[in-house]
Amino acid sequence: MRKIVAIVGDSRIDKDGDKYRIAFETGKALVDNGYRLQSGGLAGVMEAAFEGARASKNYKEGDTIAIIPSFDRSRHNPHADIVISTGLDMMRNAIVANADAVVAIGGGAGTLSEMAFAWPMLRLILAYDNVDGWSSKVAGTRLDNKIRYEEIPEDKIYAVSTPEDVIKYLDKYIDKYTKYHKGIIL
């Protein structure tokens, strides 16, 4: 089964800007390397990544999964193949973050919440450090002091700067980040 990588980031970006280019190239690189993409399914980074995924020579229908906040199945970007309408508004961010890995590109509070959900859910998290927003603020850090994986002492939000970095870290770590959150234990 192909792994799913969530792309999270700004919902409003300039089509001629760095975030759009990075998201497009990252989406393309992920599908080029056999991954599927998941996102909140709306505009900005989410749309650019899905558009990039569809530009891949390896693209197949079903490679882009939109976890949208509304019940209205028509409210998603035009590059989404599978649309899951949650009706959960921003609370759907936990579902978006529960992919095999999460890649953050910039982002505001919504992106921060997706990374914050991914952390205790024991997901692999990569964050671009060369764009403004929360991804660059948390890239290379740990969100708390809990030991998530004793066998991965370097565990953190891994800083990336290029789609090639993303693929390198996924190749190195995605098969090591296999635990799942089992609920809050007192």
Rosetta blueprint (number, residue, H / E / L):
1 M L
2 R L
3 K L
4 I E
5 V E
6 A E
7 I E
8 V E
9 G E
10 D L
11 S L
12 R L
13 I L
14 D L
15 K L
16 D L
17 G L
18 D H
19 K H
20 Y H
21 R H
22 I H
23 A H
24 F H
25 E H
26 T H
27 G H
28 K H
29 A H
30 L H
31 V H
32 D H
33 N L
34 G L
35 Y L
36 R E
37 L E
38 Q E
39 S E
40 G L
41 G L
42 L L
43 A L
44 G L
45 V H
46 M H
47 E H
48 A H
49 A H
50 F H
51 E H
52 G H
53 A H
54 R H
55 A H
56 S L
57 K L
58 N L
59 Y L
60 K L
61 E L
62 G L
63 D L
64 T E
65 I E
66 A E
67 I E
68 I E
69 P L
70 S L
71 F L
72 D L
73 R L
74 S L
75 R L
76 H L
77 N L
78 P L
79 H L
80 A L
81 D L
82 I E
83 V E
84 I E
85 S E
86 T L
87 G L
88 L L
89 D H
90 M H
91 M H
92 R H
93 N H
94 A H
95 I H
96 V H
97 A H
98 N L
99 A L
100 D L
101 A E
102 V E
103 V E
104 A E
105 I E
106 G L
107 G L
108 G L
109 A H
110 G H
111 T H
112 L H
113 S H
114 E H
115 M H
116 A H
117 F H
118 A H
119 W L
120 P L
121 M L
122 L L
123 R L
124 L E
125 I E
126 L E
127 A E
128 Y E
129 D L
130 N L
131 V L
132 D L
133 G L
134 W H
135 S H
136 S H
137 K H
138 V H
139 A L
140 G L
141 T L
142 R L
143 L L
144 D L
145 N L
146 K L
147 I L
148 R L
149 Y L
150 E L
151 E L
152 I L
153 P L
154 E L
155 D L
156 K L
157 I L
158 Y E
159 A E
160 V E
161 S L
162 T L
163 P H
164 E H
165 D H
166 V H
167 I H
168 K H
169 Y H
170 L H
171 D H
172 K H
173 Y H
174 I L
175 D L
176 K L
177 Y L
178 T L
179 K L
180 Y L
181 H L
182 K L
183 G L
184 I L
185 I L
186 L L
